[in-house]
Amino acid sequence: MKVTGKGQITIPKHIREKYAITPNSEVDFVEVNNRIFLIKKKSLKNQGRFQRFRGIATVKMTTDEIMSLMRDK
């Protein structure tokens, strides 16, 4: 496998299919004992429908206020 002038590599198709690495998948390179490993990051899609938003709200609103805002659009 060759590295391009831009530092890019091609992940072989059978590896992409086996590990469900699709366009826009995020991966990390990890170095251990002078070896480099490609690690697929966990996708936010695999979390529950609202799990990725849990704990990020900063506005104190009641459920009724939030529902009212959502219905107005």
C-alpha positions as CSV (number, residue, x, y, z in Angstrom):
1,M,0.0,0.0,0.0
2,K,1.4,3.4,-0.9
3,V,0.9,6.7,0.8
4,T,0.0,9.6,-1.5
5,G,1.8,12.9,-1.6
6,K,-1.0,14.3,0.6
7,G,-0.5,11.5,3.2
8,Q,-3.6,9.6,2.1
9,I,-4.1,5.9,2.0
10,T,-6.8,3.6,0.5
11,I,-8.4,1.2,3.0
12,P,-9.0,-2.1,1.0
13,K,-12.6,-2.7,0.1
14,H,-12.9,-6.0,2.0
15,I,-11.7,-4.3,5.2
16,R,-14.1,-1.3,4.7
17,E,-17.0,-3.8,4.2
18,K,-16.1,-6.0,7.1
19,Y,-15.8,-3.1,9.6
20,A,-18.5,-0.9,8.1
21,I,-16.2,1.9,7.3
22,T,-18.2,4.1,5.1
23,P,-17.7,7.7,3.7
24,N,-17.6,10.1,6.7
25,S,-16.7,7.4,9.1
26,E,-14.3,8.6,11.7
27,V,-11.1,6.7,12.5
28,D,-8.0,7.2,14.7
29,F,-4.5,6.1,14.2
30,V,-3.0,4.7,17.4
31,E,0.7,3.9,17.9
32,V,1.7,1.0,20.2
33,N,5.2,-0.4,20.4
34,N,6.3,1.3,17.1
35,R,3.2,-0.1,15.3
36,I,0.3,1.9,14.0
37,F,-3.3,0.7,14.3
38,L,-6.3,2.1,12.6
39,I,-9.2,2.3,15.0
40,K,-12.8,3.1,14.0
41,K,-14.4,5.6,16.3
42,K,-17.9,4.7,17.6
43,S,-20.6,6.4,15.6
44,L,-23.0,8.8,17.3
45,K,-25.7,7.0,15.1
46,N,-25.2,3.8,17.2
47,Q,-26.3,5.6,20.3
48,G,-29.9,6.1,21.2
49,R,-32.0,8.5,19.2
50,F,-31.5,11.3,21.7
51,Q,-28.5,10.0,23.6
52,R,-26.0,12.2,21.9
53,F,-27.9,15.3,23.1
54,R,-28.2,14.2,26.7
55,G,-26.6,16.6,29.1
56,I,-25.8,19.4,26.6
57,A,-28.7,21.7,27.2
58,T,-27.9,24.8,29.1
59,V,-31.3,26.6,29.1
60,K,-33.7,25.8,31.9
61,M,-37.0,25.2,30.2
62,T,-40.0,23.2,31.1
63,T,-41.1,20.4,28.8
64,D,-44.2,22.4,27.9
65,E,-42.1,25.4,26.9
66,I,-39.9,23.2,24.7
67,M,-42.9,21.5,23.1
68,S,-44.4,24.9,22.4
69,L,-41.3,26.1,20.6
70,M,-41.2,22.9,18.5
71,R,-44.9,23.2,17.5
72,D,-44.5,26.8,16.4
73,K,-42.2,25.8,13.5
